[in-house]
């Protein structure tokens, strides 16, 4: 369990390249491309559960978020085949269109490998050409983040994905004078589940939870001093009726630091200072602010929100 201190901001699509250069200069580190498929689960409404704890205190039921990385081969189409998988590829995701669909995510949840065709059409000559070009670029600019590359798996499979991460979060701390958002988060890793035809879906159903909604995040991360992490991301809500990009026309920026102990006041104050220094450094370019705490409330009584 950690205390996560954070600030949020946004930029338009046209400011992406400049922000990448700025954050690279500030952090001294290259951006790392990542993705995360997030599924949100709520208590099964057909179960009658007493919402009280061992002290007979009323406890509101919370949602649980499960997230994992999926192979990038599930996320790119034919128009991106010849592009290296680095931070530049994010500029190609400008609309709602994305190969990952509702049926594929259902297969992932039920531990079935989704059927993808985009990488099957890639020939070996194209791969060799791309790697040769990347090698030349890397040798020419060994310290330049522009040439940082990350290859997707040529043979996508569900088994190659990272394990599921299970997260439960509290509503951020209240207070009108807070300079940063502070939220308690408990997280663990699901390495495996037992039983016949086991899957994360059957595991959650066994715990008394049912699927509610899901979304996909694709972005880049910067690792900075003082344990500060910056995420620049695009978000899609994935529904049976189709996908929709929530961040259409721009990017969401999240700056956060995790503090391992909520009672470590000195560390919390130090972390808050680090975030405020970043806010001051980016002032006039990006306005980092504290979001509405209701938008980060995972309690079931507060509607379908992204957490």
Buried (B, 14 or more C-beta within 10 A) or exposed (E): EBBBBBBBBBBEBEBBEEBBEBBBEBBEBBBBBBBBBBBBBBBEEEEEEEEEEEEEEEEEBBBBBBBBBBBBBBBBEEEBBEEBBBBBBBEEBEEEEBBBBBEBBBBBBBBEBBEBEBBEEBEEEEBEEBEEBBEEBBEEEEEEBBBBBEEBEEEBEBEEBEEBBBBBBBBBBEEEEBBBBBBBBEBEEBEEBEEEEBBBBBBBBEEEBBBBBBBBBBBBBBBBEEBBBBBBBBBBBBEEEEBBBBBBEBBBBBBBBBBEEEEEEEBBEBBBEBBBEBBEEBEEEBBBBBBEBEEBBBBBEBEEBBB
